[in-house]
Protein backbone atom coordinates (compact mmCIF):
# COMPACT_ATOMS: atom_id res chain seq x y z
CA UNK A 1 0.00 0.00 0.00
CA UNK A 2 1.14 3.53 -0.76
CA UNK A 3 0.72 5.81 2.22
CA UNK A 4 1.05 9.34 3.56
CA UNK A 5 1.97 10.32 7.12
CA UNK A 6 0.75 13.57 8.69
CA UNK A 7 2.12 14.99 11.96
CA UNK A 8 4.92 12.46 11.66
CA UNK A 9 7.30 13.63 14.41
CA UNK A 10 10.40 11.38 14.23
CA UNK A 11 8.49 8.63 12.43
CA UNK A 12 8.41 6.24 15.39
CA UNK A 13 4.88 5.06 14.60
CA UNK A 14 6.00 3.98 11.12
CA UNK A 15 8.96 1.87 12.27
CA UNK A 16 7.49 -1.47 11.18
CA UNK A 17 5.05 -0.46 8.43
CA UNK A 18 7.37 -1.49 5.60
CA UNK A 19 7.39 -5.02 7.07
CA UNK A 20 3.66 -5.31 6.36
CA UNK A 21 3.80 -3.77 2.88
CA UNK A 22 3.01 -0.13 3.63
CA UNK A 23 5.24 2.34 1.77
CA UNK A 24 5.08 5.91 3.10
CA UNK A 25 5.63 8.12 0.06
CA UNK A 26 5.54 11.50 1.81
CA UNK A 27 5.30 12.87 5.33
CA UNK A 28 4.79 16.15 7.13
CA UNK A 29 6.29 17.41 10.39
CA UNK A 30 6.23 20.90 11.90
CA UNK A 31 9.53 20.92 13.81
CA UNK A 32 12.80 20.91 11.79
CA UNK A 33 14.83 18.79 14.25
CA UNK A 34 12.19 16.07 14.13
CA UNK A 35 11.81 16.35 10.38
CA UNK A 36 15.58 15.81 10.01
CA UNK A 37 15.42 12.77 12.27
CA UNK A 38 12.54 11.40 10.21
CA UNK A 39 14.36 11.95 6.92
CA UNK A 40 17.50 10.25 8.24
CA UNK A 41 15.46 7.10 8.88
CA UNK A 42 13.31 7.21 5.78
CA UNK A 43 15.45 8.76 3.02
CA UNK A 44 13.13 7.52 0.28
CA UNK A 45 10.11 9.34 1.74
CA UNK A 46 9.61 13.00 0.87
CA UNK A 47 9.56 15.00 4.10
CA UNK A 48 7.71 18.32 3.95
CA UNK A 49 8.63 20.35 7.00
CA UNK A 50 6.26 23.11 8.01
CA UNK A 51 2.91 24.04 9.47
CA UNK A 52 0.08 22.11 7.82
CA UNK A 53 -2.20 25.08 8.52
CA UNK A 54 -0.11 27.04 6.00
CA UNK A 55 -1.82 26.68 2.60
CA UNK A 56 1.48 26.36 0.74
CA UNK A 57 2.65 23.55 3.04
CA UNK A 58 -0.68 21.76 2.75
CA UNK A 59 -0.60 22.01 -1.04
CA UNK A 60 2.96 20.67 -1.05
CA UNK A 61 1.81 17.59 0.88
CA UNK A 62 -1.08 17.05 -1.52
CA UNK A 63 1.22 17.40 -4.54
CA UNK A 64 3.80 15.01 -3.04
CA UNK A 65 1.18 12.31 -2.63
CA UNK A 66 0.48 9.92 -5.51
CA UNK A 67 -2.78 10.45 -7.37
CA UNK A 68 -4.11 7.36 -5.61
CA UNK A 69 -3.07 6.57 -2.06
CA UNK A 70 -4.15 3.53 -0.10
CA UNK A 71 -3.36 4.56 3.45
CA UNK A 72 -3.24 7.70 5.59
CA UNK A 73 -1.65 7.79 9.04
CA UNK A 74 -2.40 10.94 11.02
CA UNK A 75 -1.19 11.65 14.56
CA UNK A 76 -2.14 15.26 15.35
CA UNK A 77 -0.30 16.71 18.37
CA UNK A 78 -2.00 15.73 21.61
CA UNK A 79 -0.44 18.31 23.96
CA UNK A 80 -3.53 20.48 23.58
CA UNK A 81 -5.52 17.78 25.37
CA UNK A 82 -2.97 15.91 27.46
CA UNK A 83 -0.65 17.72 29.85
CA UNK A 84 0.50 15.62 32.82
CA UNK A 85 -0.48 17.12 36.13
CA UNK A 86 -2.90 19.68 34.67
CA UNK A 87 -6.67 19.46 34.26
CA UNK A 88 -7.72 21.47 31.23
CA UNK A 89 -11.22 22.85 30.92
CA UNK A 90 -13.25 22.52 27.72
CA UNK A 91 -12.78 26.26 27.17
CA UNK A 92 -8.99 25.94 27.42
CA UNK A 93 -8.95 23.02 24.99
CA UNK A 94 -11.07 24.93 22.48
CA UNK A 95 -8.64 27.84 22.70
CA UNK A 96 -5.75 25.57 21.66
CA UNK A 97 -5.31 25.58 17.87
CA UNK A 98 -3.67 22.15 17.98
CA UNK A 99 -7.07 20.65 18.72
CA UNK A 100 -8.42 21.88 15.36
CA UNK A 101 -5.86 20.05 13.23
CA UNK A 102 -8.43 17.30 12.65
CA UNK A 103 -9.98 19.56 10.03
CA UNK A 104 -6.80 19.46 7.92
CA UNK A 105 -6.99 15.67 8.07
CA UNK A 106 -10.58 15.90 6.85
CA UNK A 107 -9.50 18.19 4.00
CA UNK A 108 -6.77 15.75 2.99
CA UNK A 109 -9.16 12.76 3.00
CA UNK A 110 -11.60 14.68 0.81
CA UNK A 111 -8.87 15.41 -1.74
CA UNK A 112 -7.02 12.08 -1.78
CA UNK A 113 -9.79 9.63 -0.93
CA UNK A 114 -7.59 6.92 0.69
CA UNK A 115 -8.96 3.42 1.21
CA UNK A 116 -7.75 3.25 4.81
CA UNK A 117 -7.22 6.01 7.39
CA UNK A 118 -5.79 5.65 10.89
CA UNK A 119 -6.07 8.67 13.19
CA UNK A 120 -4.49 8.30 16.62
CA UNK A 121 -4.34 10.43 19.74
CA UNK A 122 -4.85 10.36 23.49
CA UNK A 123 -8.15 8.92 24.78
CA UNK A 124 -9.44 12.45 25.56
CA UNK A 125 -9.49 13.01 21.80
CA UNK A 126 -12.72 11.02 21.51
CA UNK A 127 -14.45 13.23 24.09
CA UNK A 128 -13.37 16.57 22.67
CA UNK A 129 -16.15 18.66 21.15
CA UNK A 130 -15.33 21.14 18.40
CA UNK A 131 -17.53 23.72 16.67
CA UNK A 132 -18.84 22.36 13.36
CA UNK A 133 -21.79 23.73 11.37
CA UNK A 134 -22.77 25.97 14.27
CA UNK A 135 -22.84 23.08 16.74
CA UNK A 136 -20.45 21.59 19.28
CA UNK A 137 -19.76 18.07 18.05
CA UNK A 138 -17.49 15.22 19.04
CA UNK A 139 -14.82 14.40 16.48
CA UNK A 140 -16.27 10.98 15.73
CA UNK A 141 -19.63 12.60 14.94
CA UNK A 142 -18.01 15.14 12.65
CA UNK A 143 -16.27 12.34 10.77
CA UNK A 144 -19.53 10.40 10.51
CA UNK A 145 -21.34 13.44 9.15
CA UNK A 146 -18.65 14.10 6.52
CA UNK A 147 -17.64 10.56 5.55
CA UNK A 148 -20.39 8.27 6.85
CA UNK A 149 -21.70 7.40 3.38
CA UNK A 150 -18.28 6.34 2.02
CA UNK A 151 -16.43 4.97 5.03
CA UNK A 152 -16.89 2.63 7.94
CA UNK A 153 -15.80 4.64 10.99
CA UNK A 154 -14.65 2.76 14.08
CA UNK A 155 -13.25 4.42 17.23
CA UNK A 156 -11.55 2.38 19.95
CA UNK A 157 -9.15 2.71 22.87
CA UNK A 158 -6.11 0.44 22.72
CA UNK A 159 -3.66 -0.23 25.54
CA UNK A 160 -0.31 -1.05 23.99
CA UNK A 161 0.50 -3.46 26.85
CA UNK A 162 -2.20 -5.78 25.52
CA UNK A 163 -0.51 -6.03 22.13
CA UNK A 164 3.05 -7.09 22.91
CA UNK A 165 4.50 -3.77 24.12
CA UNK A 166 6.28 -3.63 27.49
CA UNK A 167 4.49 -0.40 28.39
CA UNK A 168 0.98 0.56 29.40
CA UNK A 169 -0.06 3.30 27.03
CA UNK A 170 -3.67 4.01 26.15
CA UNK A 171 -4.32 5.54 22.74
CA UNK A 172 -7.48 6.48 20.91
CA UNK A 173 -7.57 4.98 17.44
CA UNK A 174 -10.11 5.97 14.79
CA UNK A 175 -10.19 3.70 11.76
CA UNK A 176 -11.88 4.86 8.57
CA UNK A 177 -12.07 2.41 5.70
CA UNK A 178 -14.09 2.25 2.50
CA UNK A 179 -17.41 0.45 2.64
CA UNK A 180 -16.12 -2.16 0.17
CA UNK A 181 -12.99 -2.89 2.24
CA UNK A 182 -12.28 -4.86 5.42
CA UNK A 183 -10.24 -3.94 8.48
CA UNK A 184 -10.22 -6.45 11.31
CA UNK A 185 -9.07 -6.16 14.91
CA UNK A 186 -5.62 -7.33 16.06
CA UNK A 187 -5.37 -10.20 18.50
CA UNK A 188 -4.19 -9.47 22.01
CA UNK A 189 -0.72 -10.77 22.83
CA UNK A 190 1.20 -12.14 25.78
CA UNK A 191 2.14 -9.57 28.42
CA UNK A 192 5.72 -8.32 28.09
CA UNK A 193 7.24 -7.10 31.36
CA UNK A 194 9.97 -4.58 32.09
CA UNK A 195 12.24 -7.50 32.97
CA UNK A 196 11.50 -9.17 29.62
CA UNK A 197 12.38 -6.00 27.73
CA UNK A 198 15.38 -4.54 29.59
CA UNK A 199 16.36 -7.04 32.29
CA UNK A 200 19.43 -8.21 30.38
CA UNK A 201 21.03 -4.76 30.10
CA UNK A 202 24.03 -3.84 32.26
CA UNK A 203 23.34 -2.08 35.55
CA UNK A 204 24.34 1.60 35.55
CA UNK A 205 24.52 4.32 38.15
CA UNK A 206 23.89 7.99 37.45
CA UNK A 207 26.44 9.41 35.01
CA UNK A 208 27.86 6.02 34.01
CA UNK A 209 28.20 4.75 30.45
CA UNK A 210 28.21 1.24 29.03
CA UNK A 211 29.57 -0.31 25.84
CA UNK A 212 26.00 -0.78 24.58
CA UNK A 213 24.78 1.85 22.14
CA UNK A 214 22.33 4.39 23.68
CA UNK A 215 22.67 2.72 27.08
CA UNK A 216 24.09 5.49 29.23
CA UNK A 217 22.76 7.03 32.44
CA UNK A 218 21.92 10.67 33.03
CA UNK A 219 23.59 12.62 35.80
CA UNK A 220 21.44 13.47 38.81
CA UNK A 221 21.83 15.52 41.97
CA UNK A 222 23.44 13.85 44.98
CA UNK A 223 20.21 14.31 46.96
CA UNK A 224 18.12 12.54 44.33
CA UNK A 225 20.62 9.71 44.01
CA UNK A 226 20.72 9.19 47.78
CA UNK A 227 16.91 9.13 47.98
CA UNK A 228 16.61 6.57 45.20
CA UNK A 229 19.40 4.34 46.53
CA UNK A 230 17.23 3.76 49.60
CA UNK A 231 14.03 3.28 47.58
CA UNK A 232 12.97 -0.32 46.82
CA UNK A 233 11.65 -1.52 43.48
CA UNK A 234 8.11 -0.26 42.82
CA UNK A 235 8.23 2.31 45.65
CA UNK A 236 8.50 6.09 45.83
CA UNK A 237 11.23 7.88 47.75
CA UNK A 238 8.40 9.98 49.21
CA UNK A 239 7.51 6.90 51.28
CA UNK A 240 10.98 6.69 52.88
CA UNK A 241 11.20 7.49 56.60
CA UNK A 242 14.79 8.81 56.46
CA UNK A 243 16.03 9.28 52.90
CA UNK A 244 13.23 11.27 51.30
CA UNK A 245 13.23 14.22 48.85
CA UNK A 246 13.57 17.62 50.50
CA UNK A 247 13.21 21.24 49.46
CA UNK A 248 16.08 23.73 49.73
CA UNK A 249 14.90 24.60 53.26
CA UNK A 250 15.23 20.96 54.25
CA UNK A 251 11.51 20.26 54.51
CA UNK A 252 10.02 17.11 52.98
CA UNK A 253 8.77 17.50 49.40
CA UNK A 254 5.00 17.27 49.15
CA UNK A 255 4.15 15.64 45.81
CA UNK A 256 2.20 12.84 44.15
CA UNK A 257 3.59 9.41 45.01
CA UNK A 258 3.96 8.70 41.30
CA UNK A 259 7.04 10.94 41.45
CA UNK A 260 10.48 9.82 42.69
CA UNK A 261 9.17 6.30 42.01
CA UNK A 262 10.89 3.19 40.75
CA UNK A 263 8.95 1.11 38.25
CA UNK A 264 8.31 -2.63 38.69
CA UNK A 265 10.23 -5.45 37.02
CA UNK A 266 7.34 -7.87 36.70
CA UNK A 267 4.80 -5.63 34.97
CA UNK A 268 4.73 -3.58 31.77
CA UNK A 269 6.20 -0.13 32.32
CA UNK A 270 3.83 2.74 33.09
CA UNK A 271 3.22 5.30 30.36
CA UNK A 272 6.45 7.05 29.39
CA UNK A 273 6.08 10.84 29.46
CA UNK A 274 8.09 13.61 27.80
CA UNK A 275 9.76 14.37 31.17
CA UNK A 276 11.35 10.94 31.33
CA UNK A 277 14.69 12.66 32.04
CA UNK A 278 13.72 13.69 35.60
CA UNK A 279 13.65 11.56 38.75
CA UNK A 280 11.09 13.99 40.19
CA UNK A 281 8.67 13.40 37.31
CA UNK A 282 6.17 10.61 36.70
CA UNK A 283 7.26 6.98 37.18
CA UNK A 284 10.65 7.31 35.52
CA UNK A 285 13.16 5.57 37.78
CA UNK A 286 14.79 2.23 36.95
CA UNK A 287 13.47 -0.69 39.06
CA UNK A 288 16.90 -1.30 40.60
CA UNK A 289 18.29 -4.43 42.21
CA UNK A 290 18.97 -4.97 45.94
CA UNK A 291 22.56 -4.45 47.06
CA UNK A 292 24.16 -6.30 49.99
CA UNK A 293 24.16 -3.12 52.10
CA UNK A 294 20.38 -2.68 51.91
CA UNK A 295 20.42 -0.07 49.15
CA UNK A 296 19.26 -0.48 45.58
CA UNK A 297 21.22 -0.15 42.34
CA UNK A 298 20.45 2.01 39.31
CA UNK A 299 19.41 5.18 41.16
CA UNK A 300 18.58 6.97 37.92
CA UNK A 301 15.98 7.47 35.22
CA UNK A 302 15.81 5.03 32.32
CA UNK A 303 18.47 5.22 29.62
CA UNK A 304 17.57 6.07 26.00
CA UNK A 305 17.96 2.39 25.06
CA UNK A 306 15.68 1.28 27.87
CA UNK A 307 13.07 3.79 26.74
CA UNK A 308 13.37 2.52 23.17
CA UNK A 309 12.88 -1.11 24.16
CA UNK A 310 9.97 -0.34 26.48
CA UNK A 311 8.33 1.49 23.56
CA UNK A 312 8.81 -1.51 21.21
CA UNK A 313 11.53 0.20 19.17
CA UNK A 314 14.38 -2.08 18.10
CA UNK A 315 17.74 -1.96 19.90
CA UNK A 316 19.31 -1.00 16.56
CA UNK A 317 16.84 1.83 15.90
CA UNK A 318 18.23 3.49 12.79
CA UNK A 319 18.83 7.05 13.94
CA UNK A 320 22.03 9.12 13.54
CA UNK A 321 24.68 8.60 16.20
CA UNK A 322 24.71 12.32 17.00
CA UNK A 323 20.97 12.54 17.72
CA UNK A 324 20.56 14.62 20.92
CA UNK A 325 19.55 12.58 23.95
CA UNK A 326 16.77 14.97 24.94
CA UNK A 327 15.30 14.85 21.43
CA UNK A 328 15.14 11.06 21.66
CA UNK A 329 13.54 11.28 25.08
CA UNK A 330 10.91 13.79 24.02
CA UNK A 331 9.97 11.96 20.82
CA UNK A 332 9.58 8.68 22.71
CA UNK A 333 7.55 10.42 25.42
CA UNK A 334 5.05 11.58 22.81
CA UNK A 335 4.98 8.54 20.54
CA UNK A 336 2.55 5.72 20.00
CA UNK A 337 4.44 2.41 20.27
CA UNK A 338 5.20 1.25 16.72
CA UNK A 339 4.40 -2.39 17.43
CA UNK A 340 0.83 -1.39 18.29
CA UNK A 341 0.52 0.47 14.98
CA UNK A 342 1.91 -2.55 13.14
CA UNK A 343 -0.58 -4.87 14.81
CA UNK A 344 -3.53 -2.64 13.91
CA UNK A 345 -2.53 -1.79 10.35
CA UNK A 346 -1.62 -5.39 9.53
CA UNK A 347 -5.34 -6.19 9.72
CA UNK A 348 -6.24 -3.70 6.97
CA UNK A 349 -7.72 -5.74 4.17
CA UNK A 350 -8.46 -8.68 6.49
QUIDAPE-V375674 format. One record per run of one state. SS is the DSSP state (A for helix, B for strand, O for the rest). FROM is the first residue (numbers start at 0). TO is the last residue. If there is no record, write none. Layout:
ss=SS from=FROM to=TO
ss=SS from=FROM to=TO
This chain:
ss=O from=0 to=0
ss=B from=1 to=5
ss=O from=6 to=10
ss=A from=11 to=13
ss=O from=14 to=15
ss=A from=16 to=19
ss=O from=20 to=21
ss=B from=22 to=28
ss=O from=29 to=30
ss=A from=31 to=40
ss=O from=41 to=44
ss=B from=45 to=48
ss=O from=49 to=53
ss=A from=54 to=63
ss=O from=64 to=69
ss=B from=70 to=73
ss=O from=74 to=88
ss=A from=89 to=93
ss=O from=94 to=95
ss=A from=96 to=99
ss=O from=100 to=100
ss=A from=101 to=111
ss=O from=112 to=114
ss=B from=115 to=120
ss=O from=121 to=121
ss=A from=122 to=125
ss=O from=126 to=127
ss=B from=128 to=131
ss=O from=132 to=133
ss=B from=134 to=137
ss=A from=138 to=146
ss=O from=147 to=149
ss=B from=150 to=158
ss=A from=159 to=162
ss=O from=163 to=165
ss=B from=166 to=166
ss=O from=167 to=168
ss=B from=169 to=177
ss=O from=178 to=181
ss=B from=182 to=182
ss=O from=183 to=192
ss=A from=193 to=197
ss=O from=198 to=207
ss=B from=208 to=208
ss=O from=209 to=214
ss=B from=215 to=215
ss=O from=216 to=220
ss=A from=221 to=228
ss=O from=229 to=234
ss=B from=235 to=235
ss=A from=236 to=238
ss=O from=239 to=244
ss=B from=245 to=245
ss=O from=246 to=250
ss=B from=251 to=251
ss=O from=252 to=257
ss=B from=258 to=258
ss=O from=259 to=259
ss=B from=260 to=261
ss=O from=262 to=267
ss=B from=268 to=268
ss=O from=269 to=280
ss=B from=281 to=281
ss=O from=282 to=283
ss=B from=284 to=284
ss=O from=285 to=288
ss=B from=289 to=289
ss=O from=290 to=294
ss=B from=295 to=295
ss=O from=296 to=299
ss=B from=300 to=300
ss=O from=301 to=302
ss=A from=303 to=309
ss=O from=310 to=323
ss=A from=324 to=333
ss=O from=334 to=336
ss=A from=337 to=344
ss=O from=345 to=346
ss=B from=347 to=347
ss=O from=348 to=349
